[in-house]
Amino acid sequence: MTAFASYLALFLAAFIAATIVPAQSEAVLVGLIVAGDRSLVLLLLVATTGNVLGSVVNWLLGRFIERFRDRPWFPVSRPRLAQAEAWYRRFGIWSLLLSWVPIIGDPLTVVAGVLRTPFLTFLVLVTVAKAGRYLVLAAVTLGLM
């Protein structure tokens, strides 16, 4: 696989994992780290960028939720959205630091849009959360933790 194809596959896996399809980007990242023929820094940047951009799509969907909530392709079910909204109302913007957590992370990013979280605040917190997750995963993969 060419370098470009590797990075593109990682970007797409990370993007999709944060949006409409239940997917795991971690396996792709770990596989590429173990292969050892790609830049670790670039792998982390690509994975983080893809995953954050997927969350931005969720935030944008949240901003226009009333129009799209009942569409079959909408990425979050009503119960998950209600659960995420309860978390968000309880813990505020800091709950976005859990945006990397499976099951609740994606709905939290949608709720942030619904509740009109300022985009820059959203972007910083989600980026910290997503990058942190990938950094820990890389450290574990390399035996540093």
C-alpha positions in Angstrom: 0.0 0.0 0.0 1.4 3.4 -0.9 2.0 6.0 1.7 -0.8 8.2 0.4 -3.2 5.2 0.4 -2.3 4.4 4.0 -2.9 7.9 5.2 -6.1 8.2 3.2 -7.4 4.9 4.6 -6.6 6.1 8.2 -8.2 9.5 7.6 -11.4 7.9 6.2 -11.6 5.4 9.0 -11.2 8.1 11.6 -13.7 10.4 9.9 -16.3 7.7 9.5 -15.8 6.5 13.1 -16.8 9.9 14.3 -19.9 10.2 12.0 -22.6 8.0 10.7 -21.1 4.5 10.6 -20.1 2.5 13.7 -16.5 2.0 12.9 -13.2 1.8 14.7 -10.2 3.8 13.5 -8.0 2.5 16.3 -7.4 -0.8 14.5 -6.2 1.0 11.4 -3.9 3.3 13.4 -2.4 0.4 15.4 -1.9 -1.6 12.2 0.0 1.3 10.6 2.0 1.9 13.7 3.0 -1.8 14.0 4.0 -1.9 10.3 6.5 0.8 11.2 7.0 2.3 7.7 5.0 5.5 8.2 5.7 8.6 10.2 4.2 8.3 13.7 3.6 12.1 13.9 1.9 12.1 10.6 -0.3 9.1 11.5 -1.4 10.8 14.7 -2.1 14.1 12.8 -4.1 12.3 10.1 -6.1 10.2 12.5 -6.9 13.2 14.8 -7.8 15.5 11.8 -10.2 12.9 10.3 -11.8 12.2 13.7 -12.2 15.8 14.6 -13.7 16.7 11.2 -16.2 13.8 11.6 -17.2 15.4 14.9 -17.5 18.8 13.2 -20.0 17.2 10.9 -21.9 16.0 14.0 -21.8 19.5 15.4 -23.2 20.9 12.2 -26.0 18.3 12.2 -26.8 19.4 15.7 -27.1 23.0 14.7 -29.8 21.9 12.2 -31.3 19.0 14.1 -34.9 20.0 13.9 -34.7 19.6 10.1 -33.0 16.2 10.1 -33.7 14.5 13.4 -36.2 12.0 12.0 -34.2 11.1 8.9 -33.0 7.5 8.8 -29.5 8.5 8.1 -29.2 10.7 11.1 -26.2 9.4 13.1 -27.7 9.5 16.6 -30.8 7.7 17.9 -33.3 9.7 20.0 -32.4 7.8 23.2 -28.7 8.3 22.7 -29.2 12.0 21.9 -31.3 12.4 25.1 -28.7 10.7 27.2 -25.9 12.8 25.7 -28.0 16.0 26.3 -28.4 15.0 29.9 -24.6 14.6 30.3 -24.0 17.8 28.5 -26.4 19.8 30.6 -24.9 18.2 33.8 -21.2 18.7 33.0 -21.3 21.5 30.5 -18.8 22.0 27.7 -16.2 19.9 29.7 -18.2 16.8 28.7 -16.7 17.3 25.2 -13.5 15.9 26.7 -15.4 12.5 26.6 -16.1 12.9 22.8 -13.6 10.0 22.2 -15.7 7.5 24.3 -17.6 4.9 22.3 -21.4 5.2 22.3 -21.6 8.6 24.1 -18.9 10.6 22.3 -20.7 11.1 19.0 -24.0 12.1 20.5 -22.2 14.6 22.7 -20.8 16.3 19.7 -24.3 16.5 18.1 -25.7 17.9 21.4 -22.9 20.5 21.4 -24.3 21.8 18.1 -27.9 21.6 19.3 -27.0 23.7 22.4 -25.1 26.1 20.3 -21.6 25.6 21.8 -19.3 28.1 20.3 -17.4 26.5 17.4 -13.9 27.4 18.6 -14.6 26.1 22.1 -16.0 22.9 20.6 -13.0 22.5 18.2 -10.4 22.9 21.0 -12.0 20.5 23.4 -12.8 17.9 20.9 -9.3 18.1 19.4 -7.7 17.7 22.8 -9.9 14.7 23.5 -9.4 13.0 20.2 -5.6 13.7 20.0 -5.2 12.5 23.6 -6.9 9.2 22.8 -4.7 8.6 19.8 -1.5 9.6 21.7 -2.3 7.1 24.5 -3.1 4.4 21.9 0.2 5.0 20.2 2.1 4.9 23.4 0.5 1.6 24.4 1.1 0.2 21.0 4.8 1.1 21.2 5.1 -0.2 24.8 5.7 3.2 26.3 2.9 2.8 28.8 
